Amino acid sequence: MGDSETAGQPKTRFCHSCGAELGDPPGSFCPECGTKLSTTEQGAKLPHEEKSSRTLLWVVIAVVAAAGVGAAISALASRGGSDDGSSLPSPSDLPPDTIALVMEVPEGAGRITEGTFYRHLDQAAAKGQLDKVPAPGDPEYRELKETTVGELIQAAWIKGQANEMGISVTAKEVDKKHEKLKEQSFDSEAEYRKTVEELHFTEADVRGLMELELLTEKIQKELREDSPRPSDSEIEDYYEEVKADQFTKPNGDVQPLDEVEDQIRAMLKQQGEGKAFERFVKDFEDRWRSRTVCAPGFAVEACSNGKRKPQPEPQDQDSDLPEAPPAP
């Protein structure tokens, strides 16, 4: 389906946080979401660059699951909804066959059933190239279980956040995204089908991932549009602060501000968006976690009744943005 990469041509790279296409060379920050790019990765490779076809669809999962639903979505934490969790049922009062319930999401999207859990657990094992799901009690089973429950909950959070913001996607948009995935990532329809089968996916599963990615992209787009732009005085202040180091040529000539103004504006915009994402991450997670309750035996960190891991010390506001976590 997709053309093979021509020898000698630069490889297209994608941000490992939001999936946006990066320039050549990629630079230090994603131009879409502001995430600092790893100096070793410089963004995730196109799926067809990975030799194992079993990993291809999981590039999409990385887009929507990295950094606890993605840093860009986290930046919208302050929008809408009660967060006191007062309307949550107790874990023992959850409906039968329910492992988790997320309140204030579109009807049907917040209830996660045992059947859904076990199907996704099987897919997680296939992703890890395991012949079968490990037996309960095996440390690997516990890790797969926690990851699976967390990702299902995060998918509900994405849908809930999009719903609060009035964001939706159409079947036509999903069709287009689906075809693009096949064209960019697979050499043939047969290879695509083989990969879907190896991952124990259905067409509905793949389309569900396309929907989540589209919702994520639209939320990010709205956030960028709402993000404040650097003022002229901020640009001038930055120029005066760094011109001796960054804008002075070897012969001593200093580039005038009008020659580098656009460059500074773009850089400050990326940094501002990135810092905004970071500031709101905790608020977003707290708010949606307070709306989530899990059945006994399934209470992971994303659940209001789950045990939280120790939080890292807050970083200095002037420090670089943290790197995104590795793709699953």
C-alpha positions as CSV (number, residue, x, y, z in Angstrom):
1,M,0.0,0.0,0.0
2,G,2.5,2.6,1.1
3,D,5.6,3.3,-1.0
4,S,8.8,2.0,0.4
5,E,11.2,4.6,1.7
6,T,13.7,5.7,-0.9
7,A,17.3,5.2,0.0
8,G,19.0,8.4,1.0
9,Q,15.8,10.3,1.6
10,P,15.1,11.8,5.1
11,K,12.8,9.7,7.2
12,T,9.5,11.2,8.3
13,R,9.3,11.4,12.1
14,F,6.3,11.7,14.4
15,C,6.0,13.2,17.9
16,H,5.9,10.4,20.5
17,S,3.4,12.3,22.6
18,C,0.7,13.6,20.1
19,G,1.7,11.9,16.9
20,A,2.2,15.1,14.9
21,E,4.5,15.0,11.9
22,L,7.9,16.6,12.6
23,G,10.0,18.7,10.3
24,D,13.4,17.8,8.9
25,P,15.4,18.2,11.0
26,P,12.8,17.6,13.8
27,G,14.1,20.2,16.3
28,S,13.9,20.2,20.0
29,F,10.1,20.6,20.5
30,C,7.0,19.2,18.8
31,P,5.5,22.1,16.8
32,E,2.0,20.8,17.6
33,C,1.9,20.0,21.3
34,G,5.1,21.5,22.6
35,T,6.5,18.2,24.0
36,K,10.3,18.2,24.3
37,L,11.7,15.6,21.9
38,S,14.2,13.0,22.9
39,T,17.7,13.7,21.4
40,T,18.0,10.1,20.6
41,E,14.6,9.4,19.2
42,Q,13.7,12.8,17.7
43,G,10.2,11.5,17.5
44,A,8.7,8.0,16.9
45,K,9.4,6.3,13.6
46,L,6.8,5.7,11.0
47,P,5.1,2.4,11.7
48,H,6.5,0.8,8.5
49,E,10.1,1.5,9.7
50,E,9.5,-1.0,12.5
51,K,10.3,-4.5,11.2
52,S,7.9,-6.3,13.4
53,S,4.4,-5.9,12.0
54,R,2.9,-6.8,15.4
55,T,3.8,-3.4,16.7
56,L,2.2,-1.3,14.0
57,L,-1.2,-0.6,15.4
58,W,0.2,0.1,18.8
59,V,1.8,3.3,17.5
60,V,-1.8,4.6,17.5
61,I,-2.3,3.4,21.1
62,A,0.8,5.2,22.1
63,V,-0.7,8.4,20.8
64,V,-3.8,8.2,22.9
65,A,-2.4,6.5,26.0
66,A,1.0,8.1,26.6
67,A,1.5,10.3,29.6
68,G,-1.9,9.4,31.2
69,V,-4.1,10.3,28.2
70,G,-1.6,12.6,26.7
71,A,-0.2,15.8,27.9
72,A,-2.2,17.9,25.5
73,I,-5.5,16.6,26.9
74,S,-4.3,17.1,30.4
75,A,-4.0,20.8,29.7
76,L,-7.8,21.1,29.5
77,A,-8.3,19.9,33.0
78,S,-10.1,23.0,34.2
79,R,-13.0,22.7,31.8
80,G,-16.4,21.8,33.2
81,G,-17.8,19.2,35.5
82,S,-17.9,18.5,39.2
83,D,-14.9,16.7,40.7
84,D,-15.9,15.9,44.2
85,G,-16.8,12.3,43.4
86,S,-20.0,12.6,45.6
87,S,-22.2,10.8,43.0
88,L,-19.9,7.7,42.7
89,P,-21.3,4.4,43.8
90,S,-19.2,2.3,46.2
91,P,-17.1,-0.4,44.6
92,S,-19.4,-3.1,46.0
93,D,-22.4,-1.4,44.5
94,L,-21.2,-1.5,40.9
95,P,-23.5,-3.2,38.4
96,P,-22.9,-6.9,37.8
97,D,-20.1,-7.7,35.4
98,T,-18.6,-4.2,35.8
99,I,-14.9,-3.8,36.6
100,A,-14.9,0.0,36.4
101,L,-17.2,3.0,36.0
102,V,-16.3,6.5,34.9
103,M,-19.0,9.1,35.5
104,E,-20.0,12.0,33.3
105,V,-19.0,10.4,30.0
106,P,-21.3,9.7,27.0
107,E,-23.8,6.9,27.7
108,G,-22.2,3.5,27.5
109,A,-18.6,4.7,27.3
110,G,-18.1,4.9,31.1
111,R,-19.0,1.3,32.0
112,I,-16.1,-1.2,31.5
113,T,-17.3,-4.8,31.7
114,E,-15.4,-7.9,32.5
115,G,-15.8,-9.1,28.9
116,T,-14.2,-5.9,27.6
117,F,-11.4,-6.3,30.1
118,Y,-10.6,-9.9,29.2
119,R,-10.7,-9.2,25.5
120,H,-8.2,-6.3,25.8
121,L,-6.1,-8.3,28.2
122,D,-5.7,-10.9,25.5
123,Q,-4.7,-8.2,23.0
124,A,-2.1,-6.9,25.5
125,A,-0.6,-10.3,25.7
126,A,-0.5,-10.5,21.9
127,K,1.1,-7.1,21.8
128,G,3.8,-8.5,24.1
129,Q,4.2,-11.5,21.8
130,L,3.0,-13.9,24.4
131,D,1.4,-17.1,23.3
132,K,-1.3,-16.6,25.9
133,V,-2.3,-14.5,28.9
134,P,-0.1,-15.4,31.9
135,A,-1.8,-17.2,34.8
136,P,-3.2,-15.1,37.6
137,G,-0.5,-14.8,40.3
138,D,2.2,-14.5,37.7
139,P,3.9,-11.0,38.0
140,E,3.5,-10.5,34.3
141,Y,-0.2,-11.1,34.6
142,R,-0.5,-8.4,37.2
143,E,1.4,-5.9,35.0
144,L,-0.8,-6.7,32.0
145,K,-3.9,-6.4,34.1
146,E,-3.0,-3.0,35.5
147,T,-2.0,-1.7,32.1
148,T,-5.2,-2.9,30.5
149,V,-7.5,-1.5,33.1
150,G,-5.6,1.8,33.0
151,E,-5.9,2.1,29.2
152,L,-9.6,1.3,29.2
153,I,-10.2,4.0,31.8
154,Q,-8.1,6.5,30.0
155,A,-10.1,5.9,26.8
156,A,-13.3,6.7,28.7
157,W,-11.6,9.9,30.0
158,I,-10.8,11.0,26.5
159,K,-14.4,10.5,25.4
160,G,-15.6,12.3,28.5
161,Q,-13.3,15.2,28.0
162,A,-14.3,15.5,24.3
163,N,-18.0,15.4,25.2
164,E,-17.6,18.2,27.8
165,M,-16.0,20.3,25.1
166,G,-18.6,19.5,22.5
167,I,-16.1,17.6,20.3
168,S,-17.1,14.6,18.2
169,V,-16.0,12.7,15.2
170,T,-17.9,11.4,12.2
171,A,-17.9,7.9,10.7
172,K,-16.4,9.5,7.5
173,E,-13.5,11.0,9.5
174,V,-12.9,7.6,11.1
175,D,-12.9,6.0,7.6
176,K,-10.3,8.5,6.3
177,K,-8.1,8.0,9.3
178,H,-8.4,4.2,9.0
179,E,-7.4,4.2,5.3
180,K,-4.5,6.5,6.0
181,L,-3.2,4.1,8.6
182,K,-3.3,1.2,6.1
183,E,-1.7,3.3,3.4
184,Q,1.2,4.6,5.5
185,S,1.9,1.5,7.6
186,F,1.3,-1.6,5.4
187,D,2.5,-2.7,2.0
188,S,-0.7,-4.6,1.3
189,E,-4.2,-5.4,2.5
190,A,-3.0,-8.9,3.3
191,E,-0.3,-7.5,5.6
192,Y,-2.8,-5.3,7.4
193,R,-5.2,-8.3,7.9
194,K,-2.4,-10.4,9.1
195,T,-1.3,-7.8,11.7
196,V,-4.9,-7.3,12.9
197,E,-5.2,-11.1,13.4
198,E,-1.9,-11.4,15.2
199,L,-2.9,-8.6,17.6
200,H,-6.3,-10.3,18.2
201,F,-8.0,-7.1,17.0
202,T,-11.3,-6.7,15.2
203,E,-12.2,-4.0,12.7
204,A,-14.3,-2.4,15.4
205,D,-11.2,-2.3,17.6
206,V,-9.1,-0.6,15.0
207,R,-11.8,1.9,14.2
208,G,-12.1,2.6,18.0
209,L,-8.5,3.5,18.1
210,M,-8.9,5.8,15.1
211,E,-11.8,7.5,16.9
212,L,-9.7,8.0,20.0
213,E,-6.9,9.5,18.0
214,L,-9.2,11.9,16.2
215,L,-10.8,13.0,19.5
216,T,-7.3,13.6,20.9
217,E,-6.2,15.6,17.8
218,K,-9.3,17.8,18.0
219,I,-8.9,18.5,21.7
220,Q,-5.2,19.4,21.1
221,K,-6.3,21.7,18.3
222,E,-8.8,23.5,20.4
223,L,-6.2,23.9,23.2
224,R,-3.6,25.4,20.8
225,E,-6.2,27.8,19.5
226,D,-7.0,28.9,23.0
227,S,-3.3,29.2,24.1
228,P,-2.1,32.8,24.6
229,R,0.5,34.0,22.0
230,P,3.8,35.6,23.2
231,S,3.5,39.3,23.3
232,D,5.9,41.7,21.5
233,S,7.5,42.7,24.8
234,E,8.1,39.0,25.7
235,I,9.8,38.6,22.3
236,E,11.9,41.7,22.8
237,D,12.9,40.7,26.3
238,Y,14.0,37.2,25.2
239,Y,15.9,38.7,22.3
240,E,17.8,41.1,24.6
241,E,18.5,38.3,27.0
242,V,20.0,35.8,24.6
243,K,21.2,37.9,21.6
244,A,24.9,37.8,22.7
245,D,24.9,34.0,22.8
246,Q,22.4,33.1,20.1
247,F,22.2,35.9,17.6
248,T,25.8,37.2,17.4
249,K,27.8,36.1,14.4
250,P,31.5,35.0,14.7
251,N,32.6,38.4,13.3
252,G,30.7,40.2,16.1
253,D,27.7,41.3,14.0
254,V,24.4,41.0,15.8
255,Q,21.3,39.8,13.9
256,P,18.6,42.5,14.2
257,L,15.3,41.5,16.0
258,D,13.3,41.8,12.8
259,E,15.3,38.9,11.2
260,V,14.8,36.5,14.1
261,E,11.4,37.7,15.5
262,D,9.4,34.9,13.8
263,Q,11.8,32.3,15.1
264,I,11.6,33.6,18.6
265,R,7.8,33.8,18.5
266,A,7.5,30.2,17.4
267,M,9.9,29.0,20.1
268,L,8.2,30.9,22.9
269,K,4.8,29.7,21.7
270,Q,6.0,26.1,21.9
271,Q,7.5,26.6,25.3
272,G,4.4,28.3,26.6
273,E,2.1,25.6,25.4
274,G,4.4,22.9,26.8
275,K,4.5,24.5,30.2
276,A,0.7,24.9,30.1
277,F,0.4,21.2,29.4
278,E,2.6,20.3,32.3
279,R,0.8,22.6,34.8
280,F,-2.6,21.1,34.1
281,V,-1.6,17.4,34.1
282,K,-2.2,16.9,37.7
283,D,-5.5,18.8,37.7
284,F,-6.8,16.7,34.8
285,E,-5.9,13.4,36.4
286,D,-7.3,14.3,39.7
287,R,-10.6,15.5,38.2
288,W,-11.2,12.4,36.1
289,R,-9.8,10.0,38.8
290,S,-12.4,11.4,41.2
291,R,-15.1,10.3,38.7
292,T,-13.8,6.8,38.4
293,V,-14.5,3.8,40.7
294,C,-13.3,0.3,40.2
295,A,-14.5,-3.1,41.5
296,P,-12.5,-4.9,44.1
297,G,-9.5,-6.6,42.5
298,F,-9.4,-4.1,39.7
299,A,-8.6,-0.9,41.6
300,V,-5.6,0.5,39.7
301,E,-4.0,4.0,40.2
302,A,-6.5,5.6,37.8
303,C,-9.4,4.6,40.1
304,S,-10.6,6.9,43.0
305,N,-10.4,3.8,45.2
306,G,-7.0,2.7,43.9
307,K,-3.6,3.3,45.5
308,R,-1.7,6.3,44.1
309,K,2.0,6.1,43.4
310,P,4.3,8.7,45.0
311,Q,4.3,11.9,42.8
312,P,7.6,13.4,41.7
313,E,8.7,16.7,43.1
314,P,7.5,19.6,40.9
315,Q,10.0,20.9,38.5
316,D,11.3,24.5,38.3
317,Q,9.1,26.5,36.0
318,D,12.1,27.5,33.9
319,S,13.3,24.0,33.4
320,D,12.9,22.0,30.2
321,L,9.8,20.0,29.7
322,P,10.0,16.4,30.7
323,E,10.3,13.8,28.0
324,A,7.2,11.8,27.1
325,P,7.1,8.3,28.5
326,P,8.1,5.5,26.0
327,A,5.3,4.2,23.8
328,P,3.7,1.0,25.0
